[in-house]
Amino acid sequence: MGTLYLVSTPIGNLKDITLRALDVLRQVAWIAAEDTRRTRVLLQHYGIATPLISFHEHNQDRRIPQLLRRLAQGEEGALVSDAGTPLINDPGFELVRAALEAGHRVVPVPGPSAVLAALVASGLPAERFLYLGYLPRKPGPRRRALQEVAHLPFTLIFLETPQRLVDTLEDMAAVFGGERRIAVAHELTKVHESFLRTTLADALAYYRQHPPKGEFTLVVEGAPQRRWTEEELDAAILEGLARGESPKTLAKALAQASGRPRSDIYRRILALREREED
């Protein structure tokens, strides 16, 4: 059977590609690319002559059977998107699913990702996050989509176009509240890369005055958590101990859920466990 590699490519700076990715792109029989013109720039930069095959949402129904036949002949192929990690807001899921169902190997080759780059540099919590891609274009569906996640405590990540950025920030401020924090990542890894780390209200005011251009990744603070009462915390501790959870594991989980310091919860767990054993 064949092997399909999912190769991550630079999101801006051509130096942001792994040595393994270059080796794979050189050794495979073909590269399925969302935009062959953009991928050709990368290949020419590194002197790679592997044949390119156009693969995008408008031709994938025709291309998938063709690529599966080549994999069935034992070939190795690679799938790349315009930039970043394949399948993340890009075509390719149907190909991956079909390849797996046919018994072929699917191998990820990790690398650049605008989502993770923006998250880790945002200054917002990175332990738990929810990636939501592009929001709906129309105001009504966009606000409903925001309302569905407004209560979640996770850091939220979105992509947005310059044409809709101000409208999206207006809706976020209305739904989430203007004081919620946001990091707006602009043109990541490119010459004019920038971050605006502020509140939603201030970000909206800034981009109303400075018409946006380029590519944007929005990292938004999760909903503030209500601090648990002592009674709620003790009840959760006793339930966890009854399930046989270790104090360390239980303290970590309850710290995330309750908004209380893990060290305080750990001491409380030990005290309650000792009391229950007496």
N, C-alpha and C positions, 0 to 999 in steps of 0.2 A: 504494500500500500504506500501511498505518498505521504508527504509531510507539508503542512501549510504553516508557515511562520507568520506571526503577527508582529510586524516590526515597527517600533516607535521611531519617529523621525523628528528633527528639530522643529520647534514652534516659531523660530525666528533666527536665532544664531546658528549658522551651519556647523559650528564646532560642538554643538550639543548633541552629538550622536555617539553611541558607544562603539567600542572596537568590535564587540560581538555583532552588533547590527551591521557594520560594514562588511564583516566576514560573511554573514548570512546573505546580504544583498549581492555579494560577488559570486557565491557558490550556487545559488538557486537557478533553476532553469528559466524562470520568469518572475516578474514583479507585477502584481495587479495594483494599479494606482488610481486613486480617485480623480486626480488631474495629472495626466502624464507630463504636461508642460512644467508644472511645479516640481514634480519628482525628478524630471530630467535635469533640472538645475542642480539638484543635490547629487545625482549620479555623476554628472560631468565634473562637478567640483572635486569628487574623490576618484575620478578615473574609472568608474564602473560601467561596463558595457552590457549588462544583463538586459535582455529584451523587456520592454514595457507593454502591458496590456491595460487598456482603459477599463475601469470598473467603477461605476457610480450608480446612483439610485434609478437612473433612467434606462440603464442597460443591464442591470444585474440579473433580471429574469432570464436573459439570453446568455449572459456570461457564465452563470453558475454551472449549468450543465457542461459547458466547454471546459471549465477549470476542473470540474470533477472527473471528466474523462482523462485529463492529463495527470491528475493525481492517481487515478486508477492504473495508469501506466507506470507508476512508481516514481514520478517526478517530484521534485521539491520545488515549492513555489512560495512567494512572499506576498503578503497583503500590507499595503501602506495607505495612509490617508494623506490629505494635503499637508497636515502637520500634527505632531503629537502622537497619541496612542490610538491605533485603529479601533473602530466601533464606538468610541466616545463621541457622540453627536456626528457620527460619520457612518456611511454604509459598510456592511460587512457581516452583520449578525446572521443573515440568512445563509451566507456562504459558510460561515463557521459551523452553524447548526447542520447544514447539509453534509459538510465534510466529516463531522463527528458521526452522524447517522450512517455514513458510508464506511465508517471504520478507519478513517485516516487519522494520522497524528496531527494535533493542533498545538503548536508550541509558541508561547508568548516570548517576545524579546523586549523586555522592559526598557523604558527610556523617558524622554521628555513628556510632560503633561502640564498643560496650563492650569488645570484644576488644582493639582498638588502644589505647583510652584506658587500660585496665588495664596493658597491656604497657609503654607508654612511661613510665608513672609507677611501675612496679614496682621499678626499680633493678636489674633483671636484664637480661642481654644481649638486644637487640632485633633484631640482624642476622639471626638465623635462629631461627624459631619454628614450632611445630606447634600448630594449633588443633584441639581434640578435642571441643568442645561438652559436652553432658551425658554423663556416664558411665552405664552400666547401673544400674538400680535394685537388682538383687539382688546380694548380696555376692560370690558365685562369679564371675559374668560381669564384675563390676566389677574384681575383683582380676586376672582374666586380661587385661582391657583395659589395666590399669596395667603388668602384667608385659611386655606387648608393646612398651611404649615406655620401659621403665625404663632401657635401655642407651643411648638416644639422647642425643646431646650438645645437642640443640636445647632452647630454652626451651619449656615446655609450658603451654598455656592451656586451662582448663576453665570451664564454667558449673556452678553447683550451687544447689540449693534449700536453704532453711534447715532443712527437715526432714531432709535427708540429709547436711548439711555435716559433722557430727561423724563419722559413719560413713565418709564419703569420706576425711577427714583421717586416720582410724585406718588405713584401707587404704593410703593413700599413705605414711604413716610406716613401715608394715610392709614395703611393697614397695620404696620408694625409699630408705628409711633416714631416721631422725628428724633427722639433721643437714642434710639438703638444705634449701636456702632456698626460701621461698615468700612471695609477696605476696598477701594476701587483700583484694581490692577490694570494698567494701560500698556499695551504694546510689550508684553513680557518677552524678555531676552533680546529685544531689539534695541537699536541705538537710542530711541526716545522712551525707553521703559520708565514708568513712574508709578508711584503708589500714592493714593490719597486716603489717609487713615483718619476718619472723623465720624461724625454722626450723620444719619440719613438726611436730616434737615440741612446741615451745612454742606453736604455733598450735593444736594439738590440746588442750593443757592449758588455753589461754585460752577456747576455745569450749565446753569441758566446764563451765567455771565461769560463762560468760556465754552463755546460750541464744541462738542466732542468730535474727535476724529480717531480712526484706528479701531483696534480690537480691545474689548473690555471683559474682564472677569470680576464679578462682584462677590465679595465674601462678607456675609451679614451675620451679625451676632445672633445667637439663639435667644429664645424667650427667657426672661429671668425666672429662676426657680423659686418657688415659695419655700421658705425655711421650715422644716418639719418641727412640730412641737416635741417636747420630751416624751409625751405619751405615745405619739406616733412612732418615734424612733425606737422606744423600748419594745413596742409591739412587733415591729419589723425585725428587731434583733432576736427576740424570742422565737419568732417564726423561722428565722434562718438557722438558729441553733437547733431547733427541733428537726430541721431537714438534714442536719449533720454537716452544715457548711463550716469551714474553718474560719477562725476569727479574722485572719488576714484577708481571705476572699470576701467575706461578708462586709468587712469594714470598707473595702474598696467599692463594692457595689452600692452600699448605703451612702457613702460620701457623694457619689455621683447623683444619686436620686434625691438626697435630702438637702444638699447644699451646705452640709456641715463638714468641718475638718476631719479627715480620715483618722488622724491621731486621736482626736477626742472620741470618735466612735469606737475605735479599737479598745481604748481604755474602758469605755462603757460596756462593750461586749464582754471583756474579761471580768468586770465586776458583776454583771448579770449572770454570767455562767457560773461564777463562784457561788453566788447567792442561790442559784437553782440547785447546785450540787449539795448544798448544806441541808 
